[in-house]
Amino acid sequence: MKGYFITDSGQVRSVNEDSGGVFSQDNSFLMAMVADGMGGHRAGDVASNQAVTYMKSAWEKRKPIRDENNVESWLQHTVEKMNTAIYELSRQQKTYEGMGTTVVVGVCTDAFITIAHIGDSRAYLLENSQLKQLTNDHSLVNELVQSGQLTAEEARQHPNKNVLTRAAGTEPTVQIDMHTYRWQTGDQLLFCSDGLTNKLTDKELQQALESYTNKETLMNELIHQANARGGEDNITAVLVENTTYKDGDGTC
């Protein structure tokens, strides 16, 4: 298994409020994460960095767990504690008041992936040449799409498309979407912030994932394409390949 992480401030914003990473315990067990600090709120970069720092620290203290139920239990508990930590920090300093972040974090083994999700950063799975969105955006516009009041195309152009209905750190507790999926050797898992998905369609994401065998080149190309189309937001992506590598070739 191999992971890649990239982030870019984009063409407009001076501060990158996105954060993320790939954190490995061995070649067949890792955690991947993307967090997007809430735009228009104070200290969004602090919130996203706190989210990633908290999860990374908890991950490094945890022994490898390969049972699906135990992974879900650990991830649920840890994300809840992470949410509380960000909320408490926001109450300690006035400059942090109101900060929050999206979170999409996954524990990956060679047999399954377990994903916890809050907000509108997304998870996609490419399997058998089909790209499937695994997460459901917690946003006002997505609720309008689900109720039939907007089409998917109208949603992409809607002026309130960045209004979230759920975020980490804004309240003492938060509802977390949690799902486990089976995957096979050769499948690819993509996490990304809306700075990418607002610029590239799902079809374009799939074409890129299938076109580039060099995944470092792929990640750079995703950033390039989003920036070429305006890059008004920060852009972050994590890619995990379910691929067997020889000893010594770990995650990066």
DRENMARSE-93745 format. One record per residue: residue in one letter; y, z, x of N, C-alpha, C, O, CB in turn. Coordinates in pm, whole numbers, padded with zeros to 5 digits, always signed. Glycine has a CB too. Example, Ala and Ser with C-alpha at 12.3 -4.5 7.8 and 13.67 -1.06 7.14 Angstrom:
<sites>
A-00569+00780+01319-00450+00780+01230-00330+00780+01320-00332+00846+01424-00447+00905+01131;S-00225+00708+01285-00106+00714+01367+00003+00787+01290+00114+00804+01341-00060+00572+01408;
</sites>
This chain:
<sites>
M-00118+00000+00085+00000+00000+00000+00124+00000+00089+00130+00069+00190+00000+00122-00096;K+00224-00079+00049+00343-00090+00131+00466-00089+00042+00467-00151-00065+00339-00218+00217;G+00572-00018+00086+00692-00006+00005+00816-00050+00080+00824-00039+00202+00708+00136-00041;Y+00913-00100+00004+01039-00147+00059+01154-00094-00026+01142-00084-00148+01042-00302+00066;F+01265-00059+00039+01382-00007-00031+01507-00074+00022+01522-00093+00143+01392+00146-00016;I+01598-00112-00070+01725-00170-00028+01833-00130-00127+01807-00119-00247+01715-00325-00017;T+01954-00107-00076+02067-00077-00164+02192-00139-00105+02204-00154+00017+02085+00076-00182;D+02286-00174-00194+02409-00239-00152+02521-00198-00247+02498-00184-00367+02392-00394-00149;S+02641-00179-00194+02752-00135-00278+02805-00245-00368+02881-00218-00460+02864-00082-00192;G+02768-00371-00342+02817-00482-00422+02949-00535-00368+02991-00501-00258+02833-00440-00566;Q+03014-00619-00449+03134-00689-00405+03264-00621-00449+03372-00660-00404+03131-00830-00456;V+03255-00521-00537+03375-00464-00597+03394-00317-00564+03504-00275-00528+03370-00481-00746;R+03288-00239-00575+03300-00093-00561+03297-00050-00414+03218-00101-00334+03189-00023-00638;S+03384+00045-00381+03390+00095-00244+03287+00204-00217+03250+00229-00102+03529+00149-00214;V+03241+00269-00324+03142+00376-00312+03011+00332-00374+03010+00275-00484+03192+00507-00379;N+02901+00356-00305+02769+00325-00359+02715+00450-00430+02681+00549-00366+02671+00279-00246;E+02709+00443-00563+02660+00556-00642+02510+00546-00668+02454+00629-00740+02734+00563-00774;D+02445+00445-00611+02300+00432-00620+02233+00505-00504+02292+00524-00398+02258+00284-00621;S+02110+00546-00527+02028+00604-00422+01882+00572-00452+01849+00525-00562+02051+00758-00409;G+01796+00597-00356+01654+00569-00379+01575+00580-00250+01626+00627-00148+01635+00431-00439;G+01450+00536-00256+01368+00539-00137+01221+00526-00168+01179+00528-00284+01392+00664-00061;V+01142+00514-00062+00996+00511-00068+00946+00618+00028+00982+00618+00145+00937+00369-00032;F+00864+00709-00023+00821+00825+00054+00669+00831+00054+00607+00848-00051+00882+00957-00003;S+00609+00819+00172+00464+00804+00184+00398+00930+00237+00454+00999+00323+00431+00687+00275;Q+00279+00960+00184+00195+01065+00242+00080+01003+00321+00033+01062+00418+00142+01158+00133;D+00034+00888+00279-00059+00808+00358-00055+00666+00303+00024+00638+00213-00206+00867+00352;N-00137+00577+00357-00128+00435+00322-00170+00404+00179-00154+00290+00134-00212+00356+00415;S-00223+00502+00106-00265+00475-00031-00207+00575-00130-00261+00594-00239-00417+00476-00040;F-00095+00641-00091-00038+00744-00177+00110+00758-00144+00145+00805-00035-00112+00880-00159;L+00198+00719-00237+00340+00726-00209+00420+00751-00337+00369+00737-00448+00388+00597-00141;M+00545+00788-00317+00639+00804-00428+00756+00709-00406+00810+00700-00295+00689+00952-00439;A+00796+00639-00511+00909+00547-00506+01012+00591-00609+00976+00646-00713+00864+00400-00531;M+01141+00565-00580+01245+00616-00670+01373+00534-00659+01411+00489-00551+01273+00762-00639;V+01440+00518-00774+01575+00464-00781+01656+00552-00874+01609+00590-00981+01575+00316-00831;A+01778+00587-00832+01871+00666-00913+02008+00601-00907+02054+00562-00800+01877+00814-00864;D+02072+00588-01022+02202+00524-01034+02301+00625-01092+02295+00656-01211+02194+00395-01123;G+02392+00675-01008+02492+00770-01054+02577+00711-01164+02612+00593-01160+02580+00813-00938;M+02609+00791-01262+02677+00742-01381+02817+00690-01349+02902+00765-01302+02685+00850-01487;G+02839+00562-01376+02969+00501-01354+03074+00559-01447+03047+00585-01564+02960+00350-01372;G+03195+00579-01393+03303+00635-01474+03301+00786-01479+03391+00846-01538+03296+00581-01612;H+03202+00849-01421+03194+00995-01416+03219+01042-01274+03196+00969-01178+03056+01044-01467;R+03266+01164-01262+03292+01221-01130+03162+01240-01053+03060+01284-01108+03368+01354-01143;A+03168+01206-00925+03059+01238-00832+02925+01178-00873+02821+01243-00860+03045+01386-00821;G+02927+01055-00921+02801+00988-00951+02714+00971-00828+02591+00977-00837+02828+00854-01012;D+02778+00950-00712+02702+00937-00588+02636+01068-00550+02526+01069-00494+02791+00889-00475;V+02704+01180-00580+02645+01312-00553+02522+01332-00641+02418+01379-00594+02748+01425-00576;A+02533+01298-00769+02422+01317-00863+02299+01236-00821+02188+01289-00820+02464+01277-01004;S+02318+01109-00787+02203+01026-00751+02140+01072-00621+02018+01073-00608+02245+00879-00739;N+02223+01109-00524+02169+01159-00398+02097+01292-00414+01994+01316-00350+02281+01174-00296;Q+02150+01379-00500+02083+01506-00527+01947+01482-00592+01850+01549-00559+02170+01594-00618;A+01941+01386-00683+01815+01355-00750+01708+01311-00650+01596+01360-00653+01836+01246-00855;V+01745+01219-00561+01650+01168-00463+01613+01276-00362+01496+01291-00325+01707+01046-00392;T+01713+01351-00316+01687+01457-00218+01592+01562-00275+01501+01607-00206+01818+01523-00175;Y+01613+01600-00401+01527+01701-00463+01384+01649-00474+01290+01720-00439+01581+01739-00602;M+01367+01527-00523+01232+01473-00542+01163+01453-00407+01043+01480-00395+01238+01340-00619;K+01235+01407-00307+01177+01386-00174+01127+01519-00116+01017+01526-00062+01280+01322-00078;S+01209+01624-00129+01171+01754-00077+01046+01807-00147+00955+01858-00082+01287+01854-00093;A+01043+01795-00279+00926+01841-00355+00801+01761-00319+00692+01816-00311+00953+01831-00506;W+00818+01632-00297+00706+01545-00262+00647+01583-00126+00525+01587-00109+00751+01399-00261;E+00735+01611-00031+00687+01643+00103+00615+01777+00108+00535+01801+00199+00803+01643+00201;K+00642+01864+00012+00576+01994+00008+00444+01988-00068+00364+02081-00060+00667+02097-00056;R+00421+01880-00142+00304+01870-00228+00188+01802-00156+00207+01697-00095+00339+01793-00355;K+00070+01861-00163-00048+01796-00110-00084+01677-00198-00055+01679-00317-00166+01895-00100;P-00147+01573-00140-00184+01457-00221-00267+01495-00343-00364+01570-00333-00262+01359-00135;I-00228+01442-00459-00299+01467-00585-00335+01331-00644-00248+01247-00664-00212+01553-00685;R-00462+01311-00673-00505+01178-00716-00562+01177-00858-00608+01073-00906-00608+01125-00620;D-00560+01292-00923-00602+01298-01063-00483+01265-01152-00375+01320-01133-00660+01438-01098;E-00500+01175-01248-00389+01128-01331-00320+01242-01405-00197+01247-01409-00438+01024-01430;N-00396+01331-01462-00336+01441-01538-00254+01533-01448-00146+01579-01486-00445+01522-01609;N-00304+01560-01329-00231+01644-01235-00102+01576-01186+00000+01642-01168-00319+01680-01117;V-00109+01446-01165+00010+01372-01123+00116+01378-01233+00233+01404-01205-00025+01226-01090;E+00075+01354-01357+00172+01358-01468+00233+01496-01481+00353+01509-01502+00104+01318-01599;S+00151+01599-01470+00200+01736-01482+00300+01768-01371+00405+01826-01397+00084+01836-01479;W+00265+01730-01247+00356+01756-01135+00488+01681-01152+00595+01737-01130+00290+01716-01003;L+00479+01554-01191+00599+01472-01203+00688+01523-01316+00810+01530-01300+00561+01326-01228;Q+00629+01559-01429+00706+01614-01541+00781+01740-01498+00902+01753-01520+00614+01645-01661;H+00709+01833-01437+00768+01960-01396+00878+01938-01291+00984+02000-01299+00660+02054-01340;T+00853+01851-01195+00948+01832-01086+01076+01763-01134+01186+01800-01093+00885+01752-00975;V+01061+01664-01220+01181+01596-01272+01262+01691-01361+01385+01687-01358+01141+01470-01353;E+01196+01775-01437+01268+01875-01516+01349+01969-01426+01465+01998-01453+01170+01957-01603;K+01286+02015-01318+01355+02104-01224+01470+02031-01153+01575+02090-01128+01255+02160-01120;M+01449+01905-01122+01554+01824-01061+01674+01812-01155+01788+01826-01112+01501+01684-01025;N+01648+01786-01283+01754+01777-01382+01836+01906-01387+01959+01903-01388+01696+01745-01520;T+01767+02019-01391+01834+02149-01397+01919+02173-01272+02029+02225-01281+01733+02262-01413;A+01867+02134-01156+01940+02154-01031+02070+02074-01030+02174+02126-00986+01853+02114-00912;I+02067+01950-01077+02188+01868-01082+02287+01927-01182+02407+01934-01155+02155+01721-01119;Y+02237+01969-01297+02324+02027-01399+02392+02153-01347+02513+02172-01366+02244+02060-01527;E+02317+02239-01281+02375+02363-01228+02479+02334-01120+02581+02403-01113+02265+02454-01172;L+02455+02233-01038+02553+02195-00936+02681+02145-01001+02791+02173-00953+02495+02087-00844;S+02667+02071-01110+02786+02019-01179+02872+02130-01237+02992+02113-01254+02746+01924-01289;R+02811+02244-01266+02885+02357-01322+02948+02445-01214+03038+02525-01242+02792+02441-01407;Q+02902+02429-01091+02952+02512-00982+03083+02460-00925+03164+02537-00874+02849+02521-00874;Q+03104+02327-00931+03225+02269-00876+03291+02179-00980+03226+02093-01039+03194+02189-00747;K+03421+02200-01002+03491+02125-01106+03491+01976-01078+03487+01895-01171+03632+02175-01119;T+03495+01938-00950+03496+01795-00916+03363+01727-00952+03357+01604-00959+03525+01777-00768;Y+03259+01806-00973+03129+01750-01010+03104+01754-01161+03000+01708-01208+03019+01825-00939;E+03198+01808-01236+03178+01825-01381+03152+01690-01447+03225+01593-01425+03300+01893-01444;G+03048+01685-01529+03016+01563-01603+02933+01462-01528+02901+01356-01582+03139+01500-01645;M+02896+01492-01403+02819+01393-01327+02675+01383-01382+02622+01477-01441+02817+01429-01177;G+02617+01268-01359+02478+01246-01403+02422+01123-01334+02492+01055-01260+02470+01231-01556;T+02296+01096-01360+02231+00983-01293+02113+00933-01375+02049+01010-01447+02185+01022-01152;T+02086+00806-01365+01959+00754-01413+01851+00792-01314+01881+00822-01198+01965+00600-01434;V+01728+00790-01357+01615+00817-01269+01496+00732-01312+01458+00732-01429+01578+00968-01271;V+01439+00659-01218+01306+00602-01238+01228+00633-01111+01262+00588-01002+01312+00445-01267;V+01121+00712-01128+01045+00760-01013+00897+00745-01043+00852+00775-01154+01080+00908-00979;G+00821+00698-00945+00679+00676-00967+00593+00727-00854+00628+00713-00736+00654+00529-00988;V+00482+00786-00890+00378+00823-00793+00273+00712-00796+00218+00680-00902+00314+00965-00826;C+00246+00655-00680+00158+00538-00672+00033+00571-00590+00042+00617-00477+00233+00419-00609;T-00083+00546-00649-00209+00546-00576-00264+00405-00582-00207+00318-00648-00311+00650-00635;D-00375+00380-00512-00429+00245-00516-00492+00212-00651-00521+00096-00678-00532+00227-00406;A-00514+00313-00737-00577+00290-00867-00478+00293-00984-00496+00222-01082-00684+00393-00889;F-00373+00376-00973-00280+00390-01086-00141+00424-01036-00122+00467-00923-00329+00497-01185;I-00044+00405-01126+00094+00446-01102+00140+00529-01221+00116+00492-01336+00187+00322-01078;T+00207+00641-01193+00263+00725-01298+00415+00724-01282+00467+00754-01175+00207+00871-01291;I+00486+00690-01391+00630+00669-01385+00701+00765-01479+00664+00778-01596+00665+00524-01420;A+00804+00832-01427+00895+00913-01508+01029+00840-01512+01075+00785-01412+00911+01058-01450;H+01092+00839-01631+01209+00752-01649+01314+00819-01737+01283+00875-01842+01166+00618-01711;I+01441+00811-01691+01556+00858-01768+01670+00759-01743+01705+00734-01628+01599+01005-01727;G+01727+00701-01848+01841+00612-01832+01803+00465-01839+01707+00428-01906+01908+00639-01701;D+01881+00380-01770+01859+00236-01782+01821+00167-01650+01819+00044-01645+01983+00171-01837;S+01792+00243-01545+01725+00181-01431+01583+00149-01473+01524+00223-01553+01728+00275-01303;R+01527+00042-01422+01402-00010-01479+01286-00011-01381+01303-00006-01259+01423-00149-01528;A+01167-00018-01440+01043-00041-01365+00977-00166-01422+00966-00182-01544+00947+00083-01373;Y+00932-00254-01334+00859-00375-01371+00727-00378-01295+00717-00328-01183+00943-00503-01343;L+00626-00438-01357+00498-00460-01290+00463-00608-01297+00458-00667-01405+00386-00374-01354;L+00439-00668-01181+00392-00806-01175+00241-00805-01153+00194-00762-01047+00464-00886-01062;E+00166-00852-01253+00021-00862-01241-00026-00991-01306+00021-01027-01414-00049-00740-01307;N-00116-01060-01240-00170-01186-01291-00059-01283-01330-00065-01347-01435-00260-01159-01411;S+00043-01293-01243+00156-01384-01263+00234-01356-01391+00300-01445-01444+00107-01525-01266;Q+00227-01233-01439+00304-01191-01556+00389-01069-01519+00337-00970-01468+00211-01160-01676;L+00521-01077-01546+00611-00965-01520+00631-00886-01649+00674-00941-01750+00747-01015-01462;K+00599-00758-01642+00611-00671-01760+00709-00560-01731+00699-00493-01628+00473-00613-01800;Q+00806-00539-01821+00897-00425-01809+00825-00301-01859+00783-00295-01975+01029-00450-01888;L+00811-00201-01773+00735-00081-01806+00821+00026-01872+00769+00114-01941+00672-00025-01682;T+00952+00020-01852+01042+00122-01903+01126+00067-02018+01146-00054-02030+01132+00175-01792;N+01174+00158-02101+01259+00122-02214+01397+00183-02190+01410+00305-02179+01198+00173-02350;D+01500+00099-02181+01635+00147-02149+01683+00252-02248+01674+00234-02370+01733+00030-02147;H+01733+00362-02194+01796+00465-02278+01946+00435-02284+02026+00500-02217+01769+00610-02222;S+01980+00336-02366+02119+00290-02375+02154+00260-02520+02067+00232-02603+02141+00167-02287;L+02282+00265-02547+02331+00235-02683+02296+00093-02722+02251+00069-02834+02483+00256-02692;V+02316-00001-02632+02290-00141-02663+02142-00165-02690+02107-00241-02780+02338-00230-02548;N+02054-00100-02615+01911-00119-02639+01871-00064-02775+01784-00121-02842+01829-00051-02530;E+01933+00045-02818+01906+00096-02952+01946-00006-03058+01878-00021-03160+01980+00229-02975;L+02057-00077-03036+02101-00180-03129+02005-00298-03130+01982-00360-03234+02242-00227-03093;V+01949-00330-03011+01848-00436-03004+01722-00395-03079+01667-00474-03156+01815-00470-02857;Q+01677-00272-03056+01555-00224-03120+01568-00219-03272+01470-00238-03343+01519-00087-03067;S+01689-00193-03322+01712-00186-03467+01742-00322-03529+01759-00333-03650+01826-00091-03497;G+01748-00427-03443+01771-00561-03493+01917-00597-03512+01948-00703-03568+01701-00577-03621;Q+02008-00512-03467+02151-00539-03484+02206-00630-03375+02313-00689-03392+02227-00408-03485;L+02135-00642-03264+02174-00731-03155+02052-00806-03106+01940-00755-03112+02240-00652-03039;T+02073-00929-03058+01967-01001-02989+01970-00960-02842+02067-00901-02794+01983-01155-03005;A+01863-00992-02770+01857-00959-02628+01969-01029-02552+02028-00970-02461+01722-00998-02570;E+01999-01153-02587+02106-01227-02520+02242-01166-02550+02325-01153-02461+02105-01374-02561;E+02265-01127-02676+02391-01060-02711+02406-00929-02635+02516-00892-02595+02397-01034-02863;A+02294-00859-02614+02298-00732-02543+02344-00751-02399+02417-00666-02347+02161-00666-02545;R+02304-00861-02335+02341-00886-02196+02492-00901-02180+02546-00873-02074+02270-01010-02143;Q+02560-00946-02286+02703-00970-02279+02785-00862-02348+02908-00871-02351+02735-01104-02339;H+02720-00761-02403+02790-00662-02485+02881-00574-02398+02840-00533-02289+02689-00574-02561;P+03004-00545-02444+03098-00465-02362+03053-00321-02340+03099-00256-02247+03234-00465-02427;N+02963-00270-02426+02916-00132-02412+02775-00123-02355+02704-00025-02378+02920-00062-02547;K+02733-00226-02282+02595-00229-02235+02564-00119-02134+02447-00089-02109+02566-00364-02173;N+02667-00058-02075+02645+00046-01975+02650+00187-02033+02641+00285-01959+02746+00034-01864;V+02666+00199-02164+02672+00332-02227+02529+00386-02241+02446+00328-02311+02743+00325-02366;L+02502+00499-02175+02368+00557-02177+02353+00656-02292+02449+00721-02332+02338+00627-02044;T+02233+00666-02345+02200+00767-02444+02124+00883-02383+02100+00984-02449+02119+00706-02557;R+02085+00869-02257+02010+00973-02187+02034+00960-02037+02029+00849-01983+01858+00965-02221;A+02061+01073-01970+02081+01072-01825+02039+01206-01769+02035+01306-01841+02229+01042-01790;A+02007+01208-01641+01968+01332-01574+02092+01406-01526+02184+01346-01471+01873+01303-01456;G+02093+01538-01548+02198+01623-01494+02314+01651-01586+02398+01735-01552+02249+01563-01374;T+02322+01586-01700+02435+01608-01790+02412+01723-01887+02508+01775-01944+02462+01482-01869;E+02287+01764-01905+02252+01874-01994+02148+01962-01923+02082+01917-01829+02197+01821-02130;P+02132+02089-01968+02035+02177-01903+01892+02124-01909+01814+02147-01817+02039+02313-01967;T+01857+02053-02016+01725+01993-02028+01741+01846-02065+01845+01805-02116+01638+02068-02135;V+01638+01768-02039+01645+01625-02069+01506+01577-02112+01405+01628-02064+01696+01545-01947;Q+01503+01480-02202+01377+01419-02242+01337+01313-02140+01418+01227-02103+01388+01356-02385;I+01214+01319-02095+01164+01230-01991+01054+01140-02048+00959+01190-02108+01111+01311-01869;D+01068+01010-02031+00959+00918-02064+00857+00920-01950+00894+00908-01833+01012+00773-02089;M+00730+00936-01984+00626+00946-01882+00507+00859-01923+00455+00872-02033+00581+01095-01862;H+00466+00771-01832+00352+00683-01860+00272+00658-01732+00328+00657-01622+00399+00548-01921;T+00142+00639-01748+00054+00604-01638-00007+00467-01665-00051+00438-01777-00057+00710-01618;Y-00010+00383-01562-00062+00247-01575-00166+00223-01465-00150+00271-01352+00054+00142-01566;R-00270+00150-01499-00366+00105-01399-00312-00021-01333-00246-00102-01398-00504+00080-01462;W-00340-00037-01204-00304-00161-01138-00406-00196-01034-00489-00114-00994-00165-00151-01076;Q-00399-00323-00988-00501-00378-00900-00439-00423-00768-00317-00438-00757-00574-00495-00968;T-00525-00445-00669-00480-00501-00543-00410-00634-00567-00461-00720-00639-00599-00519-00445;G-00293-00649-00507-00214-00771-00526-00100-00756-00624-00007-00837-00624-00301-00882-00571;D-00105-00653-00710+00005-00628-00804+00128-00577-00730+00119-00520-00621-00038-00527-00913;Q+00245-00600-00792+00372-00556-00733+00452-00475-00834+00464-00513-00951+00454-00678-00684;L+00505-00363-00789+00585-00273-00872+00730-00280-00825+00758-00261-00706+00531-00126-00867;L+00822-00307-00917+00963-00318-00884+01043-00215-00963+01037-00213-01086+01015-00460-00912;F+01119-00130-00893+01218-00041-00954+01355-00097-00918+01375-00145-00807+01200+00108-00905;C+01451-00090-01011+01585-00141-00978+01691-00081-01070+01662-00039-01182+01588-00293-00988;S+01813-00077-01019+01926-00032-01098+01981-00150-01179+01943-00265-01156+02037+00028-01007;D+02071-00120-01273+02121-00227-01359+02216-00322-01285+02252-00426-01339+02192-00169-01478;G+02256-00286-01164+02333-00381-01083+02254-00505-01052+02311-00611-01024+02379-00316-00956;L+02121-00495-01055+02034-00611-01035+01999-00677-01168+02010-00799-01181+01907-00571-00961;T+01956-00598-01266+01908-00657-01392+02020-00713-01478+01995-00794-01567+01833-00554-01470;N+02144-00671-01453+02257-00732-01525+02291-00870-01470+02365-00946-01533+02379-00643-01516;K+02237-00904-01353+02269-01031-01289+02152-01129-01287+02172-01251-01288+02316-01007-01149;L+02029-01077-01283+01912-01164-01280+01826-01140-01404+01804-01026-01443+01829-01139-01151;T+01779-01247-01465+01691-01236-01580+01552-01195-01535+01519-01201-01417+01686-01369-01658;D+01470-01153-01632+01332-01119-01599+01258-01239-01540+01177-01224-01448+01258-01067-01724;K+01286-01357-01592+01221-01476-01539+01259-01500-01394+01174-01537-01313+01259-01598-01623;E+01385-01478-01361+01430-01496-01223+01370-01391-01131+01336-01421-01016+01583-01491-01216;L+01357-01268-01180+01292-01164-01101+01147-01202-01072+01100-01186-00960+01298-01029-01174;Q+01077-01252-01173+00938-01290-01154+00926-01404-01053+00840-01401-00965+00875-01332-01288;Q+01012-01504-01065+01008-01616-00971+01031-01570-00828+00966-01618-00735+01113-01722-01009;A+01124-01476-00811+01151-01425-00676+01032-01349-00621+00995-01367-00505+01275-01335-00677;L+00971-01263-00703+00856-01185-00658+00739-01274-00618+00664-01241-00526+00812-01089-00767;E+00724-01386-00687+00612-01476-00659+00642-01573-00545+00550-01626-00483+00577-01554-00784;S+00770-01595-00516+00808-01698-00421+00808-01651-00276+00785-01730-00185+00943-01751-00456;Y+00835-01522-00254+00854-01473-00118+00734-01390-00073+00707-01283-00128+00983-01389-00108;T+00663-01440+00028+00554-01362+00086+00609-01254+00178+00549-01147+00191+00456-01454+00162;N+00721-01282+00243+00789-01182+00325+00876-01097+00233+00980-01143+00185+00874-01249+00439;K+00836-00974+00211+00903-00892+00110+01039-00840+00158+01126-00810+00076+00815-00776+00071;E+01059-00828+00287+01191-00790+00337+01291-00902+00307+01405-00875+00269+01186-00761+00489;T+01248-01026+00323+01332-01140+00286+01359-01140+00137+01471-01168+00094+01265-01272+00329;L+01256-01110+00058+01273-01101-00088+01380-01001-00126+01468-01031-00207+01141-01064-00155;M+01373-00882-00069+01468-00777-00106+01611-00819-00072+01703-00796-00151+01433-00646-00035;N+01628-00879+00044+01761-00927+00083+01810-01038-00010+01929-01048-00040+01759-00977+00227;E+01718-01121-00055+01754-01230-00144+01797-01178-00281+01889-01232-00342+01637-01328-00158;L+01731-01074-00331+01771-01016-00459+01915-00963-00452+01994-00986-00543+01675-00902-00500;I+01948-00894-00344+02084-00844-00325+02182-00960-00316+02289-00957-00377+02093-00756-00197;H+02145-01062-00241+02232-01179-00223+02262-01245-00358+02376-01280-00386+02169-01280-00127;Q+02159-01264-00439+02180-01331-00567+02269-01250-00660+02355-01306-00728+02046-01358-00634;A+02249-01119-00665+02332-01034-00750+02477-01037-00703+02569-01042-00786+02278-00890-00752;N+02499-01033-00574+02635-01038-00521+02699-01175-00545+02819-01184-00572+02634-01006-00372;A+02620-01280-00534+02672-01415-00555+02719-01436-00699+02802-01523-00725+02567-01518-00520;R+02666-01356-00791+02705-01367-00932+02812-01263-00971+02833-01236-01089+02583-01350-01021;G+02876-01207-00873+02987-01117-00900+02975-00984-00831+03074-00933-00777+02998-01095-01045;G+02855-00927-00831+02832-00800-00763+02928-00690-00803+02973-00612-00719+02840-00820-00616;E+02960-00682-00934+03056-00581-00979+03002-00438-00969+03080-00343-00967+03096-00610-01120;D+02871-00424-00964+02809-00292-00961+02730-00276-00832+02703-00373-00761+02717-00271-01085;N+02693-00151-00802+02601-00127-00692+02465-00186-00727+02430-00197-00845+02588+00026-00662;I+02388-00224-00626+02261-00293-00647+02153-00224-00564+02168-00208-00443+02271-00444-00609;T+02046-00182-00630+01938-00111-00559+01803-00157-00611+01785-00178-00731+01952+00042-00575;A+01708-00171-00520+01573-00209-00558+01471-00142-00467+01495-00120-00349+01557-00362-00553;V+01356-00111-00525+01239-00063-00452+01121-00151-00494+01102-00178-00612+01210+00089-00481;L+01044-00195-00397+00925-00275-00424+00804-00206-00361+00809-00165-00245+00940-00419-00369;V+00696-00195-00437+00570-00141-00385+00461-00244-00409+00441-00288-00522+00534-00004-00453;E+00392-00282-00304+00278-00374-00313+00148-00295-00311+00129-00209-00225+00281-00476-00197;N+00060-00323-00403-00073-00263-00401-00162-00352-00316-00240-00432-00367-00131-00245-00546;T-00148-00335-00186-00217-00421-00090-00275-00337+00020-00211-00242+00065-00122-00527-00032;T-00394-00368+00064-00459-00294+00170-00415-00348+00305-00421-00468+00330-00611-00302+00157;Y-00370-00256+00392-00330-00293+00527-00419-00221+00627-00475-00116+00598-00181-00257+00552;K-00431-00280+00744-00513-00217+00848-00446-00089+00898-00326-00070+00879-00536-00315+00966;D-00524-00002+00961-00475+00127+01009-00351+00109+01095-00342+00017+01177-00584+00200+01089;G-00255+00199+01075-00134+00195+01155-00023+00117+01090+00091+00124+01135-00162+00139+01288;D-00052+00041+00986+00049-00036+00917+00084+00035+00788+00031+00002+00682+00001-00181+00889;G+00173+00131+00795+00206+00214+00679+00322+00160+00601+00359+00043+00615+00236+00355+00722;T+00380+00245+00519+00494+00205+00437+00619+00200+00520+00625+00259+00628+00512+00299+00319;C+00718+00130+00470+00845+00120+00540+00958+00125+00438+01075+00119+00475+00852-00009+00624;
</sites>
